[in-house]
């Protein structure tokens, strides 16, 4: 169900945490998964060990702290 009125023009922001792309067999698009703590992130690696994993980095206060987008704002298209 759509809301009446104009859509928001504010850029969407990512939550603070660790991000990873997971590519599943027979799928064209990867899935971006976020975990809040490093311990949860390590469990994610174990859970999806048979899939293609790509570490994107850690986000804190809408900035990439490490990874391939280090120092960039999160509101850019990635």
Buried (B, 14 or more C-beta within 10 A) or exposed (E): EEEEEEEEEEEEEBEBBBBBBBBEEEEEEBEEBBBEEEEEBEEBEEEBEEBEBEBBBBBEEEBBBBBEBEEEEBEEEB
